[in-house]
Amino acid sequence: MAPGGSIFKEVLESHLLSSDYETGKAKSEAKSNSTLTKSTSVGLNGKNGTSSKNGVHDLLGCPVCKNLMYPPIHQCPNGHTLCSNCKIEVHNLCPTCHHDLGNIRCLALEKVAESLELPCRYQSLGCNDIFPYYAKLKHEQNCGFRPYNCPYAGSECSVMGDIPTLVAHLKDEHKVDMHDGFTFNHRYVKTNPHEVENATWMLTVFNCYGRYFCLHFEAFQLGTAPVFMAFLRFMGDDNEAKKFSYSLEVGANGRKLIWQGIPRTIRDSHSKVRDSQDGLIIQRNQALYFSGGDKQELKLRITGRIWKED
């Protein structure tokens, strides 16, 4: 675990939403204009920004996935409830009494849920808003306080956390190189550039303008052509990323390639950015030409800078 913060795994709630839910959600969201407040509002147990762990709130927890349930909420003939996703997972058998579930809706519980107001699940990370039950899920999927995925893509790391936590995690767990400053001059060496089946890549983190940026460099197959690619990601949300620009340059022997763009947020996955080709792409033959020598070893020097737009 990285020092300096709590690291946790988290799975966003995902449920199949019926047309009935869309109707209920529209009604509750219409109410939300007058009910959305800061943490000074009273929660379910009368305390600011907190929710009850007992009673009705507990009844809304699915016994299988433990997430809050959203319409359609199903029940068996004995009254045990579960969410629509888990109804499929348990093959239509009640996980509590093993009775056949059929297609019974728990309309009373759905109606009760419509009257509730709950804090955002990311309250501990700084979000102090209170939401009507059916508006809460939509907010949480886009909450600015929700944790970020670790940007160290090569290990398929599942760690999530805030930016300070992830910076410490990258440094201590992944041994990523950390640099201060808005310019960079990096040399990448690969002894066998003809093997790109298993993507080879590097990650470097830069600290400038009080923010953190991830410089990625990797090799992969683009269709049938082997290529090398460098791109920058911003450790923060997209609205902040758009305040910055960056340039990359690679070349030798009087020739060079230049890329200029806007860093992508780490909310966008590593593979999404790579597959969009939003970065400096170097064909293997070009890369080997820039490397010089006998073309048996890749030696690329990539320079660049980051600046803040006015």
PyMOL commands that set and color helices and strands:
alter all, ss='L'
color gray80, all
select helices_A, chain A and resi 19-35+56-59+84-89+107-114+123-125+133-140+153-155+163-172+238-241+270-275+284-291
alter helices_A, ss='H'
color red, helices_A
select strands_A, chain A and resi 74-75+81-82+117-119+130-132+148-149+160-161+177-180+183-190+201-208+211-222+225-234+244-252+255-261+264-265+280-283+298-308
alter strands_A, ss='S'
color yellow, strands_A
deselect
rebuild
show_as cartoon
